[in-house]
Amino acid sequence: MRLQAGLLAIALAGSLAACGSGGGGAGDAGAAAKARGPIKIWYSNNAEEVAWGKQMVAAWNAQHADQKVTAQEIPTGKSSEEVIGAAITAGNAPCLIFNTSPASVSQFQKQGGLVPLDASYVEERSGDVAQQYKSPDGKYYQLPWKSNPVMIFYNKKIFAKAGISNPSLRTYDEFLATSRKIVASKAAKFAIYPAPSNEFFQSWFDFYPLYAAETGGKQLVADGKATFASDEGRKVAQFWRTLYAEKLASQEKYTGDAFVDGTAAMAVVGPWAIATYKGKADWGVVPVPTSSGKPAAEIHTFSDAKNVAMYSACQNRGTAWDVLKFATSKEQDGKFLAATGQMPLRKDLATTYADYFTKNPDYKLFADQASRTVEVPNVPNSITIWQTFRDAYSKSVIFGQQDVGAALDGAAQKVDQLVKQS
């Protein structure tokens, strides 16, 4: 670890003493920040992440017999956010959760469930990208951990079947022309198949990556106002509306993976999918399109990040902080990258792990894209804001029941009100 545990524990203690212990019975925040002993952590149920988590915990425990970490997968429930929120309410959340959604941080913070982290470590590790994860009060309640920069995967065999050997997908016009050719040739039933369902997070995998690219990195909400009812937002929404209107994308929910099954020629997804597609699809990958065809080096996209947070029910926060640093060290980030193919949210990623990317060239594009990612805005009522947007998007873009521009305008007004309420 790069900084001495004692100094960081003192810094953490100061920040905790200033904000109190929050809910969950952690007692005096200053005492908790210094306390060391056994802790519990949760991590994702993704098989590769579980394997990484087990080795990380074993490595820690081998060196800290008096500060043992007990780990488990996040308990099952409707969603991990719901499970975590219930644990905060019950006062029995673990010390660390390595699967905290940035969209949920404002709600968990409102519940008094999170502990602010030492800003110097967060910013030293992640660089400029860390600023997107700072809460409105200027503190970090999440450590930016890992991202899955969203790009366009395409099936080479399907494209070849449609007579496309060197696909050009940079502009909306090129993307639509390619999509029409694929469907007209019957090489695949659909060109692309993002989920048409109405969950708040689904817009992260259709509208939002393209909006980030079209705007050069804008978030859905900025400076207290919705940004999406703009010319750029309308261009992105109308692009997707054209895909649905021409039956190039499906309005029906799909059971399974439409890309793996060959039902769709393209998918909007991040590098976690490479392991899933191995042996099942001969794929290529390109950045998401823009209306003007921006160069790849200028394209921004959605991060699809999951982060690490410390929860206020934790009594041995000194140990929890040390474990958090250990788990996000250069060594452990490298092991995580190798085990999962997901991108640690660490500055100079491509050069830090140059050997890995040389040996695994499929991941190089994602490493480059990881430096230009856009996160969900860290604002109160975040999930309600996203659901408001999704409702309008579904009605207008996916199902064509309302004018796209009018739907965006109406949703923006509602989002502005939600931001003012916070």
N, C-alpha and C positions, 0 to 999 in steps of 0.2 A: 504493500500500500504506500501511496506517495506521501501522505501526511501522517504525522504521529497521531495515534488514537487519542491520546490525552488532550492534545490541543483541540481536536475536533469535538471531543466530548464537551469541553468547556464552552466552545462556541455554540454547540447545540443546547447546552444547559441555559445559556443566556437567552437564546431565542425562545425556549420553552417557558422560562420563568416569566418572560414578558407577556406570554399569551395565555397562561394558565393551562390546566391539564385537559380541558375539554371533557366530553362525556366519557364514561367507561370505567371510572373508579381507579385511575392510575395514581391518584394521590398527588402529593406535591410534585409539580413538574420539574423543579430543579433537582430534587432527590431522584426522581425517576430517570432523568437524563444521565445521571452519573452511575445509576445502578447497573450492576452486571450479574448475570446468572442465566439460567435456562430460558429460552424463548421458543415460540412457535411461529412458523411461517406457512403460507399457502402459495402454491404455484399452479399454473395452468394444467389442464388434463391432456394437453398435446403430448404425444408420446416422446417426441424428441426433446421437448422442454422438461418433461419429467426425468428423462435420463440425465440431462444436464444438471437439473436440480439435485438429484440424488448424489452425483459425484461432488457437486459444490458443497453440499451439507457434510458429506463424508470427509472432505478435505478440511473443512472448518473444525468439525468435531475431533478429528485426529490431533489437532493442535490446541484445543480448548476444552479439556475434559470437565472443567467447572462451569462452562457456559454452553451447554449442549443445545443444539438446534434440533427441534422436532418438526418435520415437514410433512405436509400432505397436499393432495390435490384439492382445489376449491370444491367444497361440497356441491352436489348437483342441485339445480333449481331452475326456474324459468330462465334466469340469466345470472351471470356472475355478479352484475351490478345489484340485482335484487338480493342475492345471498349476502353480499358484503354489507349492504344497507341494513339488513335484518341483524347481522352480527354487531354492527355499530350500536343499533338500538338496544340490543340485549346486553351490551357491554362485554362481549366475549370475542371480539375480533382478535386475530393473531397480531403479533408485533409487525410483521411485514407481509405484504401481498404482492407477489411478482406477476400481477395480471390486472393492474388497476387501469381502467379506461379513463383517458383524459376527459371524456364527456361527463363522467360521473364525479369528478373531483369537487366541483362547486357544491354539489348536493352533499357529499360526504363531509366537506368542510363545514357546511351549514349545520349539519347534525352534530358538530363538535367531535367528529371522529378521526381527524387527521392531525398529525404533528408536523409543524414546519421544520424543514430541513436546512442544513447549513448551505447557504447560497454559494459560498466560495468553491465547495467541492462540486456542486451541480454544474456551475459555469465552467470550472476548470476541465471537467470531463467532457461536457457536451458542446462547449463553445457558444457561438451566437444562437444556435438553434434552441438553446435553453430558454431564451426569452419568451418563446411562445407558450411555455408551460408555467410561467409566473402568474400567480393569482392577482386579482385586482388590488389586494392589500400590499402587494410588493413582495410577498413571500412565496417560497416554493413548498407546496404540499405534495409534490410528486417528483421523483427523480426520472427524467427522460431515460428510458431504458433501451428499448429496441423498436425498430420500425420495419415496415414491409412496404416500401415505396410502390405505389400502384402504377402498373404499366399495362400495355396491351399485349397479351399473348396471342399468337396466331398458329393455327394448325397447318404445317407445311404441306401435308398430304392433301388436305382439303383444298388448299389454295392451288396446288398443282392440278388437281382434278378439275378445277374451274379455269385452268389455263393461265394461272397467275404464278410466274416464276420469281419475279422480283417485286414484291408488293410495295406500293407507295401509299402510306397511311398518314402522311403528315398533316394534310389539310382536311377540313370537313368534306369538301367536294371530292377529294381523292378517296376518303374513307367511305363515303356514300356510293361512289362509283364502284369501288371494289366490293362492297356489300351487295349491291344489286347484281353484280356479275356472279357472285357466289350462289345467291339464291336462285337466279334465273337458270344457272347451269345445273341446279339441283345437287351441287357438290355437298351442300349441307342445307338443312331445312331453314336455319336462321344464320344470319351473319354473326350476331352477338346475342348474349342472353343474360343480361344483368337481372337480378331478382326483381320482379315487378310487385312484390309484396310491400306492405305499408309500414314495416317496422322503422323506427326513427333513424336507425343507422344505415339503412339501405342506400341512402343518397351519397354515402361515402364511397360507393362503388359504381356510381354512374355520373351524377351531376358534378360532385365536388372535385374529383381529380381533374376533370376538364375545365372546371371553373378556376381552379388554382393555376392551371396552365395558361388559360386565356387571359387572366388578369395579372400574370407575373407574380403570383404568390399572395393574393388577397384571401382573407378568411371570410366566412359567411357573415360574421358580425365584426365590425371594427369601429372604434371610437364611439361606442354606445349606440350604433345604428346598423340596421341590416344593409348589406352591400349588394345583394344578389339581384335586386330589381333594376339592373343597369343594362347598358347596351351589351356588355360582355355576358352577363347572366342570361339575357334573352337569346343571344347567339347560341350559347351552350344548350339551353332548354329547347330551342327550336331544332337544333341538330338531333337531339334525342327524339323529339316529337316526329321528325321525318322518318327516323328508323322505325318507330312504332307504327306510324301511319301507313308506311309502305310494307309492313309485315316483315321487315328485316330483323326485327327483334320481337320477342313474343310477350304478350300480355298475360300469359298463363304461367302459374307457378310450376316450377320443374322439380321433380323428385329425383335427386341424384346430381351428377355433375354434367351439365350439357356440353361442356368443352371436351371432357374425357370421353363421353359417349359419342361424340361426333355430331351431335344435334346442332351445335353452334361452331362456327369456324374461329371465333375469337372469344377472349375472356378479359375482363378487367380485374387484375389481381396482382399480388405482390410475390416476392421470392419464396415465401413459405410453400407456394404451390409447386415449386420445381420438384421436390421430393415426391409429391402426390402424382405428378404427371410422368415421372420416370417409368419408362417401359410401356406407357399407355398412350402417349401422344408425342409425335415428332413436332416440336414447337420452335417458334422463333419469338422474339420480343422486340417491341419498339415503344418509344414514349407515347403518351396519350396525344391525340391530335389537337390542333388549334385551328382557328378559322384562317389564319394567314400562313400556317406552316412554319412556325418558329423553329430555329435550330435546336437540336437535342440539348445542347449545353445551356439553353435558356428556359427549358421546360421545368415548371414546378408541378408537383402532384401531391395527392393526399398521402400522409405518412403511414396511416394504419398502425399507429404506435400503441403499445401497452407499456405501462410504467410501473415503478415500484413506489409504494407509499408506506409510511409508518403510521400505525393506528394507535389512537390515544388510550386504548385499554391496556397497552403494553406497559409493564412495570419496569422491566429491565431494558430501558431505552439505550443505555450505554452500549450494551452488547448488541442490541438491534442495529444501532448506527454502525458499529464495527462490522457486523455481518453484511450490512448494505454496501459498505465500501469494499469489502472482500469480494462480494458477489459481482460487483461492477468494476473490478480492477482490470487492468490491461490483460492479465493472464486469463481471468475468468470470462471476460468479454470475448477473447479469442476462442476459448473452448465453446462458448455459447454459439458463436458464429459457425464454427466447424460442425457442431452438433445439429443445428437447426437451419442454417442458411439465412437466418434473419439478421438484419443489420443493427449492431449496437449503435445507439445514439451517442456516438463518440466522435469528437473532431478528428480530422485527418484519418478517417477510417481506411481509405484505400491505401494509404502509405503505411499506416500502422500494421496492417495485415497484408502487406504486398505479396508475401509468399503464398498465402491462402488464395488470393485472387488470381495469381499466376497458375496455380494448380487447379483452380475451379473457375475457368473463364466465363461460364454461364452466369456467374454472379457479378461480373465486373460492371455491367450496365447498371445494376441495382445499387452498387456501391457509389457510383457517380451520381445516380439520381437521389440517393439518400442525403446528399448535401443540399438539395433543393426540395424540401418537403414542407407541406403546410398542414398544420394541426387544426383540430376543431377549436373554436374560440373558447378561451377559459373565462366563461362568464356565468353568473347565476342563471338558473332556469335553462341550462344548456340542453337537456334532453327534451324539455317542452318546446324549446325553440326549434330543435331539429324535427320534432314530430309535426309542428306547425308547418314547417317547410315541406316535409314529406307529403302531408295531406294535400297541399296545393299542387305539388309536383305530380303526384299520382293522378289526381283528378284531371289535370290539364295535359301533361306531357305523355303519360302512359296510356290513359284512357280517352283523351280527347274530348272531355265533357265540358271544358271551359277554355276560353282563350288563354294562351300561354302568358302573354304580357299582363293581362288582367289578374291572373292567378298569382304571378310573382308580386305584383303591386299589392294585392290584398294580403299576401303572406308577409310582405315586408312591413306593412302597417301593424299587423298583429305582433310580429317579432319586436318592433320598436316599442310597443306597449309592454311586452314581457321584460325587455331590458330596463325600462323605466320603473317597473314594479320592484325590481331587485334592490 
